[in-house]
Amino acid sequence: MNKRKNKNYVSRFTTVPELVVGKKIIKRGDTVKIKGEKGCFYSFWGVTTNPDNGIQWVDCFYLRKTQLCGQYSYAIDRVIPMPRKRKSVTGT
C-alpha cells in the first residue's frame, strides 16, 4: 500500500487572536454572540485576513454545553462581546 507523505501546509491567511469591539477587547477563547443567530454562543478564535484582497472575517467555534462543536466564520461587524463572568465572593 502506498502511504502519502505528510507535507506541512502553509496558509497564506494571517490570523490575529484579538479583536477590539468598541471599548472591549475580545481574546481567543472568550464567549461571543453573533447578530442574527438566535440563542447561540460561540467561542472566539481569531480574526483572519486574506492578504490578496484584504477581506477579513471572524473565526468562531459553536459552543454546546461548554463543548466546541463546529467552526464557523462571520463578518466582523456581527460580533457582540459577552460580559465576562465575575468571580464569586463567599461570605465570611
C-alpha positions in Angstrom: 0.0 0.0 0.0 1.3 3.4 -0.9 1.4 5.8 2.0 1.2 9.6 1.4 3.9 11.7 2.9 2.9 14.3 5.4 3.6 17.7 3.9 3.5 20.8 6.0 0.8 23.1 4.8 1.5 26.8 4.9 -1.6 29.0 4.8 -1.5 32.4 3.1 -4.1 33.7 5.5 -3.0 35.5 8.7 -4.9 35.2 12.0 -4.8 37.6 14.9 -6.1 36.2 18.3 -7.6 39.6 19.4 -10.5 41.9 18.3 -11.4 45.3 19.5 -15.2 46.0 19.6 -16.0 49.4 20.9 -14.2 49.7 24.2 -13.9 45.9 24.8 -11.1 43.6 23.7 -12.1 40.1 22.8 -9.3 37.5 23.2 -9.1 33.9 22.0 -11.5 31.7 24.0 -13.9 34.4 25.0 -17.6 33.8 24.6 -19.3 36.0 22.0 -22.8 36.2 20.3 -23.4 36.8 16.6 -26.1 39.2 15.4 -28.8 37.2 13.5 -28.1 33.9 15.3 -30.7 33.3 18.0 -29.7 31.5 21.2 -26.2 30.5 20.0 -23.0 31.2 21.8 -19.6 31.0 20.2 -16.0 30.8 21.4 -13.9 33.4 19.6 -10.8 32.0 17.8 -9.4 35.0 15.9 -9.6 37.5 13.1 -8.4 36.1 9.8 -7.2 38.2 6.9 -6.7 37.3 3.2 -3.7 39.4 2.1 -4.6 39.0 -1.6 -7.8 41.1 -1.4 -7.8 42.4 2.2 -11.1 40.7 3.3 -11.4 40.0 7.0 -13.6 37.6 8.9 -14.0 36.2 12.4 -13.4 32.5 13.1 -15.6 31.1 15.9 -16.4 27.7 17.4 -20.0 26.8 18.3 -20.5 26.1 22.0 -22.9 23.4 23.0 -22.9 22.7 26.8 -19.4 24.1 27.1 -18.1 21.8 24.3 -16.7 23.1 21.0 -18.8 21.6 18.2 -18.2 23.3 14.8 -16.1 26.0 13.3 -17.9 29.0 11.7 -16.8 32.3 10.1 -18.7 35.5 10.3 -18.3 39.2 9.3 -16.5 41.3 11.9 -19.5 43.7 12.4 -21.8 40.9 13.5 -19.7 40.1 16.7 -21.2 41.0 20.1 -18.9 40.6 23.1 -20.5 38.9 26.1 -19.7 40.2 29.6 -17.0 38.2 31.5 -18.1 36.1 34.4 -17.4 37.7 37.8 -15.6 35.9 40.5 -18.0 34.8 43.2 -17.2 36.2 46.6 -18.1 33.9 49.5 -19.4 35.5 52.7 -17.3 35.3 55.8 
